[in-house]
Amino acid sequence: MPATRQDRKAEILKALGHPARIAILEILRRGEECVCRICPQLEGTQPNTSKHLAVLKKAGILDSRQDGTMTFYWVVDTRVYEILELAGEMLRREERSRLRRVG
């Protein structure tokens, strides 16, 4: 049974729902990167980083290519950063509202 649009949206949002995956997207904002360079920036293990990359790839957010023994990843559609920017704007609005209540 094909996934509905709501199912696909939920899959994309779920894939974005982990701090390590958001960090990966921020790393890839500059362009294609080898997993060997992503992993140290996350300060995690290679298997854990690969798991997060696989989730993002399965959701259609990333794609990859092999070059010898190295695997390179990139963001398929950079509009994903608009989602992250909107989340950041929501946080800023929330912080301003909290400060107004306290002050």
One Martini backbone bead per residue (centre of mass of N, CA, C, O) as a GRO file, in nm:
protein
  103
    1MET     BB    1   0.094   0.038   0.026
    2PRO     BB    2   0.085   0.353  -0.022
    3ALA     BB    3   0.186   0.640   0.086
    4THR     BB    4   0.086   0.908   0.223
    5ARG     BB    5   0.134   1.235   0.261
    6GLN     BB    6   0.126   1.220   0.571
    7ASP     BB    7   0.335   0.998   0.599
    8ARG     BB    8   0.571   1.152   0.463
    9LYS     BB    9   0.573   1.393   0.649
   10ALA     BB   10   0.625   1.233   0.907
   11GLU     BB   11   0.895   1.111   0.816
   12ILE     BB   12   1.046   1.376   0.785
   13LEU     BB   13   0.997   1.490   1.072
   14LYS     BB   14   1.119   1.249   1.220
   15ALA     BB   15   1.406   1.275   1.095
   16LEU     BB   16   1.433   1.574   1.235
   17GLY     BB   17   1.393   1.452   1.553
   18HIS     BB   18   1.724   1.492   1.589
   19PRO     BB   19   2.009   1.643   1.683
   20ALA     BB   20   2.209   1.486   1.496
   21ARG     BB   21   2.054   1.543   1.228
   22ILE     BB   22   2.075   1.847   1.240
   23ALA     BB   23   2.383   1.852   1.246
   24ILE     BB   24   2.421   1.720   0.973
   25LEU     BB   25   2.277   1.939   0.809
   26GLU     BB   26   2.473   2.164   0.890
   27ILE     BB   27   2.720   2.035   0.761
   28LEU     BB   28   2.570   2.009   0.465
   29ARG     BB   29   2.529   2.310   0.392
   30ARG     BB   30   2.818   2.327   0.236
   31GLY     BB   31   2.793   2.026   0.137
   32GLU     BB   32   2.943   1.774   0.048
   33GLU     BB   33   3.018   1.473   0.256
   34CYS     BB   34   3.208   1.272   0.436
   35VAL     BB   35   3.168   1.051   0.686
   36CYS     BB   36   3.465   1.095   0.795
   37ARG     BB   37   3.376   1.412   0.863
   38ILE     BB   38   3.115   1.390   1.026
   39CYS     BB   39   3.171   1.221   1.279
   40PRO     BB   40   3.372   1.412   1.438
   41GLN     BB   41   3.160   1.652   1.458
   42LEU     BB   42   2.963   1.468   1.648
   43GLU     BB   43   3.110   1.287   1.858
   44GLY     BB   44   3.076   0.998   1.737
   45THR     BB   45   3.003   0.713   1.608
   46GLN     BB   46   2.994   0.555   1.314
   47PRO     BB   47   2.736   0.382   1.350
   48ASN     BB   48   2.556   0.617   1.451
   49THR     BB   49   2.591   0.803   1.210
   50SER     BB   50   2.487   0.601   0.999
   51LYS     BB   51   2.203   0.581   1.113
   52HIS     BB   52   2.125   0.878   1.067
   53LEU     BB   53   2.179   0.883   0.763
   54ALA     BB   54   1.970   0.661   0.693
   55VAL     BB   55   1.719   0.813   0.784
   56LEU     BB   56   1.755   1.057   0.593
   57LYS     BB   57   1.758   0.886   0.333
   58LYS     BB   58   1.483   0.739   0.363
   59ALA     BB   59   1.330   1.029   0.369
   60GLY     BB   60   1.481   1.201   0.122
   61ILE     BB   61   1.709   1.414   0.223
   62LEU     BB   62   1.930   1.218   0.128
   63ASP     BB   63   2.231   1.137  -0.046
   64SER     BB   64   2.462   0.904  -0.218
   65ARG     BB   65   2.818   0.813  -0.265
   66GLN     BB   66   3.074   0.630  -0.406
   67ASP     BB   67   3.445   0.646  -0.330
   68GLY     BB   68   3.538   0.375  -0.292
   69THR     BB   69   3.548   0.377   0.062
   70MET     BB   70   3.379   0.631   0.029
   71THR     BB   71   3.107   0.829   0.168
   72PHE     BB   72   2.878   1.056   0.024
   73TYR     BB   73   2.685   1.342   0.127
   74TRP     BB   74   2.359   1.501   0.054
   75VAL     BB   75   2.125   1.738  -0.011
   76VAL     BB   76   1.849   1.725  -0.208
   77ASP     BB   77   1.668   1.959  -0.051
   78THR     BB   78   1.720   2.282   0.070
   79ARG     BB   79   1.432   2.332   0.203
   80VAL     BB   80   1.493   2.204   0.480
   81TYR     BB   81   1.606   2.476   0.598
   82GLU     BB   82   1.331   2.612   0.630
   83ILE     BB   83   1.236   2.434   0.858
   84LEU     BB   84   1.464   2.509   1.055
   85GLU     BB   85   1.406   2.813   1.054
   86LEU     BB   86   1.118   2.797   1.165
   87ALA     BB   87   1.197   2.667   1.431
   88GLY     BB   88   1.375   2.905   1.521
   89GLU     BB   89   1.148   3.116   1.521
   90MET     BB   90   0.974   2.977   1.733
   91LEU     BB   91   1.183   2.996   1.960
   92ARG     BB   92   1.214   3.303   1.965
   93ARG     BB   93   0.918   3.362   2.031
   94GLU     BB   94   0.911   3.202   2.293
   95GLU     BB   95   1.132   3.364   2.439
   96ARG     BB   96   0.995   3.642   2.426
   97SER     BB   97   0.739   3.558   2.579
   98ARG     BB   98   0.881   3.470   2.839
   99LEU     BB   99   1.018   3.745   2.900
  100ARG     BB  100   0.753   3.908   2.927
  101ARG     BB  101   0.640   3.746   3.171
  102VAL     BB  102   0.886   3.798   3.362
  103GLY     BB  103   0.920   4.126   3.305
   0.00000   0.00000   0.00000
